[in-house]
Amino acid sequence: MLSVVIVGGLHADARKAAVERLLADVPGSVVLHHDLATAAAGTVVRTIRDTSGILAAGEAPLVNDCACCALREDLVPELLRLADDGLTRLAVVELWDSVEPKAMAEVVTAGGLTVTGVITAVDPALVLPYLGNGDDLAERGLAAAATDQRTVADTFARQLEYAPVLAVADSEEADDEDRELLAQLHPTARQVPIGHGDPAGPERGARADAQPSARSPLAAAALAGFDVEAAAAAQHPACALLPAEADAHGVSTLVWHRCRPFHPERLYEALEDITCAAARSRGRFWLADKPDVLLHWDAAGGALCVESAGPWLASLPDAAWEMVPPVRRAAAAMDWHPEHGDCCQHLVFTSPALDRDGLERLLEHCLLTDTEYAAGRDAWKRLPPAFDTLLEV
């Protein structure tokens, strides 16, 4: 059976090194790569190679003027062909720079193939520069479609946080602060050094049941197994496994949890200061004028994305709970408040030189006062709807 590992990341040198390591260490492995840099010419260039070089190359036309859409439609047929040839044990899908692993893992799984690993390659010395880069991908020549409005920072953050395995480059420029930042941003990730090992890789057609080298923890991680549904659930703001409190090597993570809604106007006025207070912040929040709506907070590079993530469970009738995934119900139960249910503020801020006290004061100022809170939900709903434009209501 063909195993598929997805290797992505904006840190191209680290990504390529991780891919080469897997090629060298897993007998019967090939790399499938779609180069989206050629999209301006109307096509995506596909290559398949092993340790000996290029085995096949071709082009896929754009779909709806979207290079990423072309990749989605071309990827599964190529992987199925590799599965049928009987020679390939591991297909390493090396994603182009700005392609995010979540969508590709879901496409591959929906195509009936087995994703055994998702790996994001990272250079610790580049984590903060990329996380602080608010440039549009289009400005850097990294957009995957004409309508791509993502930034470098938010794309890098999603690549980093989705993968359960981080392939970490041995960077001479990285210091303890860089490594600590990486650890606090994704504390549940398994960090695997890319390593050096024997550069001579196995021949194509080598025994497909051969085991990866004992010197290669990266190869073992690529074949360890991956649960697409669990990975998607872990990204939902209602049940995401967010970082815990931490403070080391000049890097801090503040977990801010309150059971009182925000005043919409005061929060809106403070958005810039809150967003710029940390290199990365995320979580879920509760607005007084929209008391039944769970709102998602996602900030990186000085830019904030706010969107509705559906209703709080506390606002649903009992009969609707059966339609809610068990992981969502379990997450809500852990936070359940006797009066408000799962409605709460749960925001996490991670950054070097984080002003924890100042940030907490600012956040507290944005909550409803005792008098505003006591007025009740009907009064809350009449507060000025400051977020309507941002949420495109």
N, C-alpha and C positions, 0 to 999 in steps of 0.2 A: 504493500500500500504506500502511495506517495504521501510523504509528510510535507507540509508547507510552513515555512517560517517567514514572517514579514519583518524586514529590517528597514527602519526609517530614521528620519532626523535631519534637521537643517544643518547640522555639523557634518558637512560632506566628507571631510578627511576621516573623521572617526567612523562614519557609516561605511565608507569604502574599506577601511581597515577591518572592521567587523565582518564584512562580507567575505573578504579574502581569507580571514581566519576560519570561517565556516567552510569555505571551499576546500581549504587545505586539510581540515580535520575530519570531515564527514565523507567517507567513501561514497561514490555514486551521487554526488551533489552537483547541481547546476544553479546558475544565477539568471533570473529573468528580470529584465529592467526595461522600463518604458521611459524614454527621454522626452520630457514635455517641453524642453527648450526649443524644439522645432515647431511648436504649435503655430507660430506666426506664419509658417509656410503652409499650414493647413493639415499637417499630419503629426502623428506621434511615432517616433522610431523605437522599435522593439528589438532587443538583442537577447540571445540566450548563449551563455558561455559556461565552460568549465575551466579547470586549471590549465588546459592546453590552449585555450583561446576561444574565439567566437565559433559557435556551432551553427547558429542560424540568426538571420536578421530579416526584418520586414518593417512595413509601415502600416499604421492604422489611421484611417481618416478621422477628422474631428467629428464629434457628435453634438449637434446643436451649438456649434462654435465653442465647444468645451473640450479641452484636452483631457481633463480628469474623467469626463464621461466616456471618452474614447478608451481610456485605460480600463475603466470598469468593464466595458463590453468586450475588450480584447483579452483581458487577463484570464478569465476562467477557461475559454476554449484552448488557450495555450497550455494552461496547467493540465487540463484533461488529456491533451495530446501527450504531455510528458508522462502522465500516469499510465497511459496505454502502452508506452514504448517499453516498459519493463526494465529499463536500465537505470532509472533515476530513483534514488531513495529519498533525497531531500531537495525540494525546490526552494531556493532562497529568493524571495521576491524583494528586490532592492527598490524601495520607493524613491521617486524623484524628490528633490529637496523639500518642497512645501506640501507634498501629499501626506495626508494624515492617516495613520494606521487603522483607526476605528472603521472608517468606511470600507477600506480594502479587506479587512478581516471579515466583515459582515458579508461582503460580496463573495469572497472565496468560500465561506461556509455555506451560504445560500446556494452556491453552485455544486454542492455535494462533496466538496473536498474537505480534508482535515487540516485545520490550522493547529500546529503543535507548539507554536511560539510566536510571540510578538515582542520585538526588541527595538528599543530606541537607542541609537548610538550617540554618545555625548562626550564632549571635551569639557571637563570641569572648569577650565579657565574661561570658557565662552558662555557659561550659563548666565551670569549676570549681564554681560553685554547684550545677549540675545533677548533676555527677559525684559530688558529696559529699552528695547528698540521698537518704537512706535511707528516706524515707517510702514506704509502699505507694501504688501508683497509686489504689487505692480511696479512700484518705484524701484524695486531691487531686481526686476526681471524674473520674479519667482511666482507670479500669478498663474493659477491653473486654468483660468477662464477669463474671458473679457469682463465678466461681471464679478470677479473675485475681489471682495472688499476686505479680506483678512489682513491683519498686520503680522509682522515678523514675530512680535512678542506673543500674541495670543495663539498663533500657530505653533510656535515652539512649546508653549506651555501645554497645549493639548497633546502634542506628540510625546512630551515627557511624561505626563500624568496618566496616559492611557496604558502604556506598556508596563507589564509586570516585571520586565527585565530591562535593565540599563547596561549597555555595553560601554564601559568607561575607558576612554583613551588614557594612556600614560603620558600626561602633559607636564612638561617641566615648568610651564608658566603657572600652573595651578598651585594655590596655597591652601592652608587649612580652612580659611574662610570660604573659598570656592567649593571645597569638598563638603563643608558643613551646610552650605546653602543647598547643594544638590540633595543631601541627605534629608534636610528638613522639608524641601519641596515635595518629595515623594518617599516618605519614610518606609512604606510597605514594599517598595521595589527591591528586587534582588539585584545588587550591583555586581557585575562580572567584569573583571579586567579583560580587555581585548587580548592582551598578551602577545607574545612573539612566537615561541615554539618553532617547529620545523617548517621552513617555508616551502619545502617540497611536498606538494599535494598528491593524492592518490590518482590513479589513472581512471578515466571514465570507463564504466563497465566493470569496475571492481565490485566485489561481492556486496550485494545490496543489504545483506544482513550483518555486515561488519559493524562493530561498535565504534563510536567515536573515541578518539584518543583520550586516555586517562588524564593527559595534560590539558585537556580542553574543556573547562567548565562552560564556555560559551556554547560549544556544540551540545553539551548535555542540556543546557537551558533551551536551546532551539528545538529539542525533541521532548521536552518535559510535559507538554500538554497545555491547552489554552481553552478557556470557557468563554465564548463570545457573549453569551447572554449575561453572565456574571460581570464581565468587563463593562458591558453597556450599563448595567444597573449601578455599577460603582461610579459612573460619571453623572448619574442623575442627582441634582442638588438635594433631593429629599433623603437620599440614602448613600451619598458619597462618603467614602472613607477619607475624611479630611485629616490633615496633619494635626498632631497633638501639640500641646505647649512645649516649647524648647527654647534654650538660650545657651549658646556655646560658640566659641571662636568668633565673637562679634556678630553672630547671626541670631535673630530671634523669631519665634513664631508665637503670635498672640491668638488665642482662641477666645472669642467674645460671644457669650451666650446670654440672652435675656428673654424674659417672657412678657414683654410689653411692646406694642407696635411703635413704629417710627411715625413722627409727624411728617407728612409728605413735603411741606414747604421747607422745613428746617433741614431735612435730609438732602433735599435737592440743592439747596444753597451750599451745603458742605461737601457735595460730591467730589469736586476737584481736590480739595484738601485730603479727603479720605482716600481717594484713588491714588494720589501721589505719595501717600504716607508709606507705602510698602512696594517692593518690587513685584509682589504677587499677592492677590487677595481673591478669595472665592467663598462661596457658601450660599445660604438661603436667608431671605429676610421677609419681614412682615410690615406692610404699610397700613396705617389706620384707615385710610379712605378706601382701601381694597382689602378688607379684613379676611376674605375667603380665598384670596389668591396667593399661592406660594410663588415668590419671586426669586429668580436666580441672579446672583451677583458673580461676575467674572471679570477680573481686572488684571491687566499686565501692560507694561510699557506706557503707563500713564493714561491708558484708555480703558473705559469701562463699558461692558456689555450688560444690560439689564433686560431680562425677558421673563414672561410668565412661564411657569412650569406646571400649570394646572392648579387644581384646588388643593387646599390643605385637606387632609383626611377628616379633620374635625368638622368640616363644612359639608361632608357627604352624608346622605341618609344611610342607615345601617345596611340596607339591601345592596347598596353600591360597593360595599367593601369586598364582596366576593369577586369583583372584577379587578381589584387592585392586586398587583403582584405580591407574593408573600414577603419578599425582601423589603418592599416598601412598608408593609404593615409592621414588620419586625422593627424597622428603623424608627417608625413613628412611636411604637410602644416604648422604646428606650427613652424617648424625649417627652412622653405624654404628661401633660399638666392637667390637674383635676378641673380647672376652669376653662383653659384654652386648647386642650388637646395637644396637637403637634404644632400649633402656631407658635413661632418663636423667631428670634434672631440667632443665627449661628453663622458667624463670619470668622474667617481665619486669615491672618495677615502674616506673611513671611518676608523678611528682608534683613540685610545687613543694616546696622545702625538704626534699628527701629525705635522710634520714640513711643514706647508702650504707654506711658502715663498720659502723654498728650493725645494720643489716638483714642484711648479709652474715654478721656474727658470729652472729646469731640463727639464720639458716638453716643455717649450718655446724654449730651445736650440735644441730640436729635430725637430722642425718645419722647413720647407723650409725658407731660407733667402729671402730677397726681390729680390735679383738677381736670385736665383734659381726659385722662384715663377714666376718671369716675363718671364722666358724662355719658359713657356707654357707646355701643356700636352705632346706633342711629346718628348720634352726633359726630362720630368719627367719619362716617360716610359723607357728611356734609363739608368736610375740610377741603380746602382747595386741591384739585387733582393735578398736582405739580408734575406727576410722572406720565401723564397721558400721552404727551408728545413723544417722550423717550420710549414708551412701550408701544407706540403706534396704535393706541386704542381707538 
